Each structure stands twice: as structure tokens, then as C-alpha cells.
Amino acid sequence: MNGSARLAELLNRDGIIVAPGVHDAITSKLAAEAGFEACYISGSGISTALTGFPDVGMVTSTEMAKAVQYINDAVPGMPLMVDGDTGHGSALNAMRYVHELERAGAAAVHIEDQEFPKRCGHLDGKTLVPVDEMVGKVRAAVEARSDPNFQIIARCDAKAVEGLDAAIERMKRYADAGADIIFPEALQSEEEFRAVAKVIERPLFANMTEFGKTPYITTRQFEEWGFKIVIFPVTALRIANHAVLEFFKWLRESGTQEPHLDRMLTRQHLYEIIDYPKYQAYQDSFAPSADPVP
């Protein structure tokens, strides 16, 4: 079963889908090792990890698709939900991005209603495209997919700009345009999440990022309010980079890694996660070492 078919299965099953953000192949393997059934690939995560640039639209659709391909190859069959920013341009660009992501093995993409260059959804100063322009992008993305299980997610950033009522009206338009899932971004209270859940007749997608507009809410609460998917987009990246930075400071001062051994994956555990024994067996089977000269 490929990732999109698996995501369709999860969407039809009772219970919420919890998707940690992964930013490269090894973090996707760690998510699978921990037992997660789906992953989220953030544009911010890829931009930070791949280029060291901020998430302001400099990573291209092709670079995103290549990152998705590496991750899909690492965890085949894992549903991968991917950040689509503004569709990387016009409705035609959104169509091309859907093609690229399907070929790379993604299961879903979300496209947002901000103008390009976009801002992080939890920053002030966002500007929106007209509703009709976003509706056109949603329709184009739906038209572009060849896999009926590939999910088109419409992200709405309008609450911070136009208020909740206007944002809800936008979400209804996006659902009518064919979006499979609706993603209200940067809501700020239980009441706002509940208000959306009461009127939007599509599966709902929540972003539980840190240091943003949304208070810390548990996946169980989201489920109780009627949401189907919760992502933690760059949590792992923040934790990992904090740990690496602290270690680098220690190493520079002390000159040894030994006190940190208990905070590392052992060589054996890492080899197990990346299937080293399997590939070594392939190597030995298909390209054995030459017999020693007598």
C-alpha cells in the first residue's frame, strides 16, 4: 500500500492522525521507529535543514519534491503530508507541484491563501490573495492529481487578517472548490477551533507549532473538538538543533564527547534504524570480495 492509499485509510478510521514534522530521511525513519503512522514535511523544516535559509519562499518546488523523494524512499508506504506554501506561484505552478509531489511519493499537499512571498503563518503582517484566486488554485490542484487518494488540503491564513467569520467563509469556498481537507492556520483559542469545527464539513487539520499564536493544545483535545489531523511541523528540528548546539559548545570547551555517550544513538541502534545489515548482506551477495590469492 502506498502512502496516499494508507492516508485515505487513516482518514476513514476513527481517531486522530498525529504527524510529527520530519526534515530529512533519518528523521522520517526515527518517526517510524517511534510508531507514528504519518509524517509532515514542512517548508520551513526543509529550508532550514537543506539550505540554512528562512522560510520565505526561496526553496523551489523541485527542491521540495526531491526532499520528499528521499524521505519517501526511506519510509516507503508512510503517508507524507507536504507543505505547498502558496503553490509556488500561479494555479499552473500549483498543478505542476502536485505532479512533482505525486511522482516523489507524497500523499497530500496543502496550499495556502497568502500572497507570495509568504510569511510564517504565526507571524504578523500576512497578506492574502483574493478568494477567487485561491479557489482557482484549489480547483487546479484537484484537477492536476492523477491519484484519487492524493489529498488536497486548503490552508486558510485569513483569521489574523480578516477575522474569524471571514476566514470561515473562505474555508467554505475552498471546500466547495474541491479541497479534501481544510487547514485553519494560527487560530488562538478553543472557541475558535470549535467554531470552525461546527460549520466546516471536511476533515480538519491543525498546526500545533511552538512559540506561535496557538496555545498548547493536546491531540486528545483536538480530537474532541472534531479535528482529524494534527501536525508538529518543526518540533523535532528545534529539539535536535538545540541538542547539537549545546553539544558543540561542550566539545569546544572540553575537547571530548565521552560524557555525552548516553545521549547518543549507539552505533548498533543507528545501524538497525538505517538497515545497515540488510545492505551489507546485499553487498556480500551481489559483489563478494575476490578470493585471496593462494
Secondary structure, DSSP 8 states (H G I E B T S, - for coil): --HHHHHHHHHTSSS-EEEEB--SHHHHHHHHHTT-S-EEE-HHHHIIIIIS--SSS-S-HHHHHHHHHHHHHHSTT--EEEE-TT-SSSHHHHHHHHHHHHHHT-SEEEEE-B-SS---TTSS---B--HHHHHHHHHHHHHH-SSTT-EEEEEE-THHHH-HHHHHHHHHHHHHTT-SEEEE-S--SHHHHHHHHHH--S-BEEE--SSSSS----HHHHHHHT--EEEETTHHHHHHHHHHHHHHHHHHHHS--GGGGGGS--HHHHHHHTTHHHHHHHHHHHS-------
